[in-house]
Amino acid sequence: MLKLFFIIGCSSLLLLSNSKKLWFLMPPVLFLISAMSLNLLYSPMNFVALSFFSANSPLSSSLITLSIWITALMFLCSNKIFSSNNYPKSFSFWSIFLLLTLTLSFSTNNFLMFYILFESTLIPILIMILGWGYQPERLQASFYLFLYTIAASLPLLVSLILLSKTSGHIYMFLSWTLPPISENTLMMWWLTANLAFMVKLPLFFTHLWLPKAHVEAPVAGSMILAAILLKLGGYGLLQMSVLFIPPNTNLPSLIMSIALWGAVISSMICLRQTDLKALIAYSSVGHMGLLIAGALSFTKMGFFGATFMMVAHGLSSSALFAIANMTYESTNTRSLYITKGLAMISPYMALWWFLLSAANMAAPPSINLFSEIILIMSILSFSPFTWLTLAMLTFLSAAYSLYLYTASQHGPFPTFLNPLNIVFSNHFSSIFFHLAPIALLIMKPDILL
């Protein structure tokens, strides 16, 4: 009943988004809905069937709450669209439409409905990138995002059709009856069923769309893309892994190796980046590689760690994109060669940068540290030989987070920048609402489970 109320509430906001006067009403209403959605996390059962097509679970409830929370923060960080009259009505409509699609995606218990809604999220994010992006290359970025997602999703559709034919249903949380086929065929079947989710996360070698989309997207597009849309892949991978465990082959170990070494390589790439948004985007590839490895350990600890990582990364990466956009609006550049010495002009914003960089490198007290510890334990229990990649990943994560902070905040302030433009007071609330859950969730992490 409560989920139905959220869907009706989002639909009502969708109808009201056509009024420009209600722009500043959107964040408080969404914060209120997000606070009410916390009741979903206190379900007495792990899984509750609400209707023929809808169900509630701790994983879906936590991601629904995160989606509503991040959408409210999107409006807080996009005031420039309203002040410059850059089609604020259309922006409100597509933001709420994306929220409604995400809420329905995490609410359904039918894999075919999830597939349809999974693909439907492409439409609003493409319109955001094309309509409110920064550079002419946004068309190429949109093409990459569309091509990668559609190409990897077609095998998933074929797999769902075969599963429906053999089992008689494609509902989550119900056992499937697989036909007596060879292990190689079953292995390929499992790969095609999970490939779309691995591309969405993304897995290394299928990640080229992510930096392009983040660099060209507006701040709201980058926030929702990093915080929620990547988690659609993690949600689908976890739901599919519960029911569709591959045979005793080396395929999960191979993909786990690709994910971990890809995370190490992408972390090394972060140390060579000069663009703020590109650095944050490549750091997401590293964190999602750790999530994929934990999910493919097929343990309860890996499932819990992946859930914590999705929420922790959604908050921290969204906050980093938001604060990077604030710096860009003040300095008109994202280059780390030019953006220097901001701590001399705005020490209070340097504090926000430090706290967010610390959360990104999983420093205590943050939910990021808790998620990475659980994921590392689950991966080591699967294979002790992964200690080298995990050690390198932990070190490089701290290295590029400190590099991000010191390169932008320390050093001499450029003489060609106007210090009077460094005004951040109107953005403090959005960063605070990102950081507060990161610090508070560590006190009671079991709320997500």
N, C-alpha and C positions, 0 to 999 in steps of 0.2 A: 504493500500500500504506500509506503514511504517512497519507494522508487518511482511509483506511478506519479506521486506528487512532484518529484524532481523533474520528471519528463514533462509534465504539464506546465511546471514553472518555467522550464527552459523554452517550451513552445510559446508561452505567453510573452517572455522576453523577446523571442524572435519576432512576434507581431508588433511589439512596442519599439523595436530597434529602428523603425522608420522615422522616429521623431528625434531630431537633433537635440531637443531640450532634455531628453532623458539620458544623455551621455554620462553625466556625473552621477546618475542614479544607479547605473549598472554595477559598479564595484561594490557598494554596500549591500545591494540585493543579492549579488552572487556570494559575498562573504556570509550572509545570513543563510543562504541555501547550503553552502559548504559546511557551516557549523551544524546545521540540522542533519546533514548527511553522515555526521559522525555516529549517529544512532545505528547506522547500518553495520558498524564495526562491532557492535555489542550483541550480535546475533548469538543465541545459545548453541547453534549448530554450525558445523563447517560449511554445510550446503543446505539452502532452503529453496525449494521450488515454489516460485510465486505464481506462475501460470504456465501455460503450454509452451511459451517461447521465452519466458523470463525466469531468472534464478538469481539468488544472492549467495555470494561467498566472500570470505575475508579479503581475498585477492582483488576481486572485482570492486568491492566496496571501497577499499583504500585507493584504487585508481580512479574511481568516480569522484571521490572527495578531492583528490589531487587535481583532477581535470577542472572542477569548478573553481578551486582555489587559484590555479594558474590563470584561468580565463579572467578572473577578477583583477589579478595583477597585470594582465595584458592591457586592460583599459587604463590602469594607473600609469603605465609606462608609455602609453601612446597618446598623451595629451597633445603632442605636436600635430597629430592628424586633425584633432579638433580645432586647435588654435589657427592652423593654416588653412582650414576648411578643405582638407584633402579628402573629400567624399566620406565624411564620418558616418553617414547613414549606412552606406554600403559596407563599410568596415564593421560596424556593429552587427549588421545582418549576418555577414559571413562568419564572424567570430562566434556568435550565438548558434548559428547553424552547425559549425564545427563542434561546439560543445554538445549540442543535442545528438549529433552523430556518434561522438565518443561515448556519451552516456548510454546510448542504445547498444553500442558495440560491447561495452563491458557488462551490460545487463542480460544479454541474450544467452540462452543455453543451447542454441542450435548453431552448428558450425556453418551451415549454408547462410543463415542470416548474418553470422559474424563475418563471413567472407564478403557479403554484399556491403555491409557497413564498413568493413576494413577498406574496401576499394572506394567507398563514397567519401572517405576523408581526403582523398586526393583532390577533389574538386575545390573545396574552400582554401586549402593550403596553396594550390596552384594559382588561384585568383589573388590570394594575398601577395604571393611573390611577384606575379605579373603586374598587379595594380599598384602596389605600394613599395616595390623593390627600389633599389638605389641605382644600379648600373644597367647599361644596355644588355649585359651578359645574363640578365635574369631570365631571358627566353631560353638560353642554353641550359641554365640550371633547372628550369621547369621541365625541359625535355629530358634531362638526365633522370630527374626524380620520377617522372611518368614512365619512362622506358624501363628503368630497373624494377619498379614496383609491378608493372603489368606483366613484364616478361617472367618474373619469378612467381607471380600469382596464378598464372594459367596451369602449371603443374599441380598446384594446390587444389584448384577446382576439379581437375581430373581425378585426383586422389579422393576428394570428398564424394564424387559420384561413384567411384568404385567401392568406397566404404559403405555408402548408402545401399548399394546393390548387394553387397555380401552380408552386411549386418542387419539391414532393414531399418536403420536409423542413423542419424549423424548428430545425436545429442551428446553434449558434454556430460561427464560424470556417470555415464552408463557404459557398461562393458561392450566391447566390439568383438564380433566373431570374424576372424580372418580366415580366408580359404587355405587349404593345404597347398602351399606353394614353396618353392625353393628358398633357401636363405638369401641368395643373391637378389632374387626378385623382391623379397620382403625388405631387404636392405635398400634397394632403389626406391621402393614404395615409401618407406619412411623418409628418405632424403627428399623426394618430391613433395611430401606433405609438409615438411618443415623448412624448405628452401625459402619460401616467401617470408617467413618470420625471421630467418637469419639475414636476409637482405634488408629487411626493415629495421633491424636492430642498430647497426649493420655488422655483419661478419666481415673481417678483413678480406680483400680482393673484391668485395661487392660494395665497398664503402665510398666509391668515387662521387656518388651523387650527394653525399652528406656535406662535405665542405663547400661545394658549389652552392647548394641550396641555402646553407646558413649564411654565407657571405653575401648573397644577393637578396635574401629575405629581409623584410623590415623587422624591427625589434620584436613585435608581437608574433610574427611568423617564426622567428628563431626560438622564442620562448616556448611556444606550444609544440614546435617540432622537436626540440630537445627534451622537453618535460613529459610530453604525452604520446606523440605519434611514434617515437621510437619504442615506447612501452607497449604499444599494440603488438609489436613483434615479440617482445618478451612474454606478454600475456598469452599469445597464441602458442608460443613454444612451450610454456609451462603446461598449458591445458592439453596440448597434444602429447607431451611427454608422459603425462600421468596415465594415459590410456594406450598409447601406441609406442610401446617400448621396443626398440629394434632387437633383432636376434643377437646372439653372442658373436659379434663381429668386431672388427677394428675400426669401423666407420665412425662411431662417436669419439673414439680416441683420436682419430685423424682430425676431425673437426675441432675437437678441444685443443689439439696442438696448433692448428691454424689460428684459432681464436687467441690463444695465449701469445704465440710468437707475433701475430698481427698486432696485438695490444702493445707489445714491446717496441715493434717497429714504428707504430703510430705515435708512441710516446717519444721516440727519438726524433720523429718528424716535428713534434711540437717544439723541440729545442731549436729548430732551424726556422721557425715561422716568424714573420715580421708583422703579420696582420693579426689584430686582437681576436677577431671573430673566427678566423681560420684556426688559430691556436686552440681556442675553446672547442671548436668543432672536432678537431683531431683528438683532443683529450676525451671526448665522448666515445670515440671508437675504442680507445683503450679501456674505458670503464665497461662498455658493453661487451668487449671481448672477455673480460673477467666474468660477467654475468652469464654469457653463453657457456663458458667452461663449467661454471657452477651448476647450471641447469642440466648439462649433459652428464653430470656425475650420477644422476638418477637416484639421489638420496634426499631424505626429508630435510636435512641440513642445507643441501644445495638449493632446494625449493624455497626455504625460509630466507636464505641469504640473497637469492635473486629478488624476492619480494621486497626486502629491505633496500637493496641496491636500486631498484626501480624508483622507489619513493625518494631516497636520498639523492640520487643523481638528478631526478626531475626537479627537485628544489634548488640544488646547488648550481647546476648548469643553466637553468633559467635565470637565476640571480646573476650569474657571470655575464650572460648575454645582455641582461638589463643594465648592469653597471658599465659594460663596454659601450653600450649605446649612449649612456649618459656622458661618458668621456668623449665619444665621437661628436655629440651635439655641442659640446663645449669647445673642442679643439678642431673640429672639422677634418679629422684624420684618424685612421685606425692603425697607422704605422707605428711600430714600437721604436723605430729610429727617431721619430719626431716627438712622440708622446712621452715626455720625460719630465721628471721633477715636479709631478703634480702634488707630492706631499708637502712641498714648500708653499704652495698656494692654498691647498685645501687639505689640511691634515686630518680633518674629520672624515673626508671621503677616503683618504688613505687607510684609515681604520677599517672602513667597510671592505676595501680591497683586500686587506690583510685577512680579515675574518673569512671572506669568501674563498680566498686562495687556500687558507688552512682547511676549510671544509672540503675543498676539491682534492686536497692531498690526503684526506681522511685523518685529520688530526683530532685529538679529543678536545672537548666533548662534543661529538657530532655523531649523527646516525650513520654517516658515511663510514666511520671507523668500525662500528658494530657490523655493518653489512660486509665490509671487506674481510674482517676476521672470520666471519662465518663462511664466506665463500672460499677463502684460502684453506680453511679446515676441511671443507667438503672436497675441494680439488685434491688436496694432499691425501685424503683418505681414499680417493679413487686411484691416484698414482703418485707415489712419493717422488718419482723422477721429475715432477714438474716444479721442484723447489727452486731451480735456477731461474726459470722464467718468472716465477712469482716474486723472487727476490729482486730481479732486475726491474720488474714492473713496479714494485713498491718504491724502489729508489728513484726511478725515472719519473714517477708520478709526483714525488716531492720535488724533484729537480725542475720540471717544467712549471709547477705551480709557483715555486720561488722565483723562477725566471720571469714569469708573468708579472709578479708583484714588483720585483726590483726594477725590471726594465721600464715599467710605466710610472713608478712612484719616485724612484731615486734618480740622482743625476741633476745637472743644471737645467733650469727651466728655459725653453727656447725663447729667444728675444722677439721672434716674429709672431708669437701668440699673445693675445690680449688677456691678461689675468682677470679682468673684470667679467669675462665670459664664463669663468669657472664658478658657476652658481649651481649648487646641488641640493639646496634645502628642500625643494619641492619634490625630490625623489627619495627622501629618506624613508618614507612610509613603505614604499614598495620593496626596498632592500630589507627593511625590518621584518616585513611579513614573509619574506623568503627565509631569513635567518632564524626566526623564532621557532618554526617547526623543526628545523635541523637540530637545534639545541634542546628542544623540549622532548622530542620523541625518544631521545636516549634514556630519559627517565622512566618511560614505560613503553618499550618497543613491542611488547606483546600485544598492544592494541591493534597492530596490523595483522595479527594472526588469529 
